[in-house]
Amino acid sequence: MSKEVALVLASGGARGLAQIGAIEELERRGYHIHSIAAASMGSVIGGVYACGKMQEYSQWMQSLDKSDVFHLLDFTFSLGFVKAERVFSHMKKIIGNPNIEDFDIDLRIIATDIDKEQEYIFSKGRLLDAMRASTAYPTIITPAVYKGKYLVDGGVLNPLPLNRVRRKENDILVSVDLGAKIPYVNPFHSIEKKKDSNTAFSMAQKTFRKYFSDNSKKEVREKWNYFKLVTQTINLMHNQLNELATQLHKPDINIPISFKAADTFDFYKAEELIEYGRHQAKETLDKYEANMLG
């Protein structure tokens, strides 16, 4: 049974943290990841793994509470709600400023070129530039300007880039799908996860209301309703594209992460999401290995 893995990591906001647990489970079982293709949040996880800093990144994520997440987000009402500069400034402290072509793992990060209406694939250049472009969630995170191009989230066109990962003979194609239409079960409590109203979204909304005049509260409320509508709409689009991608490219192993596991900016749930990803990977790999050996 081959343990050489071509890994594909999906877009999906905070749910992407589950991909850390999935990778850790693959490693625990002796699988070797030789290549990665990733979009959006998957590009962050794939990037920190490829440069050998996943443990440090994971520890940072698990140290964040709800207020930490909110303060990391640079809110602006022009071009997008979030500038993301604080996030990537801290990322630079963790990973430095490496180039993609220097990694032992073949890494390809997907962004979307708005003007050309096509994918832009980073296979070289600064990792931080690639991550910033690939995570520029439309209308939420401001676009990245790279070499004169306006780049946004890779998930716009290819949220699960199964067709972009480098393959080699006798490897296995493994994907982590962040939009699976399955119930979410909290790995620590084994009960259906109840909706947490005090998410990063609601915290931001409450904070903004403190600083806006009474006359502008209606406008702020309308903008936040629009904000949530946009994220839900894009998530729906991603989920459908993921289904089509898996039907077309048929990964050997597809690790399903429930689309109900977390909202887009619920990064304070890192510990729970990482453990959930590990649990989902374990169940999926158990079935795959039993099948291969049976």
N, C-alpha and C positions, 0 to 999 in steps of 0.2 A: 504494500500500500504506500503510494507516494505521500511524502510529507512536505513537498515543495509547494509553496502557496503563492499564487497571484491574488492579491487582496484588493477588494473594491470597497471603499468607504463612502457612505451616502451623506447627503445634506439632510438637515433636520434640527438645527438649533441645539438647544441643551440636550436633546435626546442623543446627540452625537457622543456625549460622555459615556454612554453605554458601550461604545466601540472600544474604550479602554479595557473594560472587563472582558470583552470578546477576544481582544488581542492577547491579553494575559492568559486566558484559557488556552488559546492556540499554542502559545509558548510553553505553557505547563505540560502540554501533551507532546512536545517535541516537534511541532510543526515549524518550518523555516520559511519566513516571508521574504521572497526575493524581489517582489515588485508590488507597488501600490499605485492605484489610480483613485483619486478622491475629489469630491466637490464640497464646497462650503465648509460646514463644521467638520466634515470628514477630512478636509485638507489640513485642518489644525491638528487633528489626532494623528493622521498619517505623517504629517510633517514633524511633529515632536517625536514620534516613534523612529522615523528614518534618521533623525539626527541624534538619537540616543538620549533624549531628555524626557521621555514619557513619565518616568517616575516622579521627577521634579514637577512637571506640569500637573500630574494627578494630585500630588500633595497640595499644590497651590489651590487647585479647584476645590478640593475637599476642605480647605481652610476657610472658604468664603461663606458668609451668611447672607441673608437677604439684603441687608443694607450695603454690604460690600459690593454685591452685584450691581445695585443701583448706582453707587458712586463711581464704579468703573465705566459706566456708560455716559459718554459725553452727549447730552441731548441738545439738538438744534432743530428748529422747525423749517430750515431751508434744505432742500435737496433730499434730506433724509432725517430721521429723528436722532440717529446715533452716528457720531463721527468715528468712534472706536479707537481714537488715538491713545487713550489711557490704557486700554487693553493691550494694544500692540507695543506700547512702551514697556509694559511689564513683561510681555512675551519676550522682548529683546533681552531683558535681564536674565531670563531663564535659558534661552537657546542661543544667545549671541546673534550673529548676523551671517549664518552660513549660506553657501551656495548649493542649490539642489544637485548640481552635477558632481559634487564632491562626496555624495553619500554612497555607501555600499549598496543600498537598496535603490532600485530604479523607481523613482517617484515622479508621477505625473499629476499635476493639479489643474483642475478645470475651472475656468472662469468664462464669462460671456462678454463678447465684444458687442456693445450696444449698436454702434454705428454700422458695423458689417453684418450684424444679425447672425453671428456664428460663434462657435466655441473658440476660446483662446486657451491653448494648452501650454502650461509652464512645465518644461522638462529641464530647464537650466535657469540660472539667475538666482537672485536673492529669495530665500524661502519666505521671509517676512512679506516681501512684495506679493508673492503668489498667494499667500494666506489672506492678506488684506483684500486682494481683488476677488478671490473666490468666495469670501464671506460677506460681500457687499450686498446684503439682502435688499431687494428693490423697495424703495420708498421708506425703508426702515434704517438702513445703514448707508451712508453716503457712498457714491461710486468711487472707485479707485482710478486715478489717472496714472497710466503706465505707458511710457514711450509714446505719448500723444494719443493714447487710446483710452476711452471710457469703458472700464470693465466693471461688471457686476457679478453677483452670485452665479457660480457654475451650475447650480441647481435649476436655473431658469430653463436651460436647454437639456441638461444631462445630470439629474440629481443622483443617479446611480451608474457611474460611467464604466459599465462592464466591457464596453467596446474599446476602451482606451488603455487598459492595463497591458503591460508587456507580458506575453506568455512565453514559456519554454517547454520543451518536450517533456511529457509525462508529469507536468505539474497539475495542481488542482485549482480551480477557480472558486474563490470564497468571497461572498459578499455579506455585508451587514446592512440590512434594509431597515431604515428608521421610520417607515410608514406602514408597517404591517397592520392589517385590520384584524387584530386579535385583542382580547381583553388585557388590561394591564393588572398585574398582580405584584404588589409590593414585596420584594424579596426578603425583607426583614420581618414582615407581619403575615405574609401569605393570605392577605385579604384584599379585596378590590380597593384600589386607591381612591379615596374621596378627593373631590376637587378642593384644592387649597386656594381660598380667595385672596390670601395675602401673598400673591406672586410678585415677581419683579415688576410686572405690568401694573398691578394695582398700587404697589408702593410708589411707583413713578407718578401715577395719576394723582394720588393723594398729595404728594409733594408739590406737584405743579399747582394744584388748587390752592395751596397755602400762599403762593406768590402771585397769583393772578387776581385782578380786581373782580368784583361781583359781576360787572358787565361782561367780562371775558370768560367767565366760568362755562357758559353754554358753549362757547367756541372751543375751549379746551376739551370739554366732554365730547363734543362732536369729533374732534381730531382723534381722541383716544378710541372712540367707537370705530372710526375709520381704520385706525392702527390695528385693532384686533380683527376687523373684517379682512384686511389685507393679509395678515399672517395666516388666518384660517383658509383663505382662498388659495394662497400659494402652497400651503401644506397639502390641500386637496389636489392641486395640480401635481405636486411632487409624488404623492402617493400613486396617482394614476400612471405617471411616467415610470415609476419604479416597477409597477406591475407589468407594463409593456416591456421594459428592459429585461426583466427576469424571464418572461415568456420567450423573448427573442434570442437571448444569449445563454440561457439555461446554466446558471452556475452549478457547480458540483455540490456546493454547500451554501445555503442561504440562511443566515442567522436573522430571525425576525425580531424586531424591536417594535413594540406597540406604539402606534401614533398617539395613544392616550397617556404615554409614560410621563410626559412633561410638556409645558408650554415652551415657546421659543427661547425665552430668556431665563428659564428656571435653573440657572447654573448652581444655585445654592443647594440643589438636590444631588450634588455630584456623588457623594458616597453611595446613596441609594441607587442612582442610575448606573454607576460602575458595577455594583454588585448584581443589578438586574441584567446587565449585559453579559456578565460572567455566567449567570444562571442560564440565560437563553443560549449562550454558546455551548455550555455543558450539555444541555438537553439535545441540541441539534447535532453536536459531534458524537454523542453517545449513539444516536440513531444511525448516523452515517457510518461510524466505525463498525457497529454491529452488522450493518448491511454488507459492508466490504469484507468482513471476516466470515460472515455466515454464508 
